[in-house]
Amino acid sequence: MSDADENLTLQVLKKLQQRLLHAERRIGIYEVQLSTFREHHLEVLRDLRTIYELLGQHHDRLDGAGASLRKATLVPDDLH
């Protein structure tokens, strides 16, 4: 190979190496962002689960209080 061909090949390889390093850095940034998004998504799901559990507890309490209230007001204890 001639000296000019070797020089051109070396320049092309250096450019490719620079582009590869740049791409690897960008991929690293995207990996961090994706990881952060996943963590946030899991936190939102946990919060939603907690909210549904609390709503279920309140619903059960209201059903129990409503049943007690209906029993106290609509059904007399002694039918005779």
ABEGO torsion letter per residue (X at the ends): XBAAAAAAAAAAAAAAAAAAAAAAAAAAAAAAAAAAAAAAAAAAAAAAAAAAAAAAAAAAAAAAAAAAAAAAAABBABAX
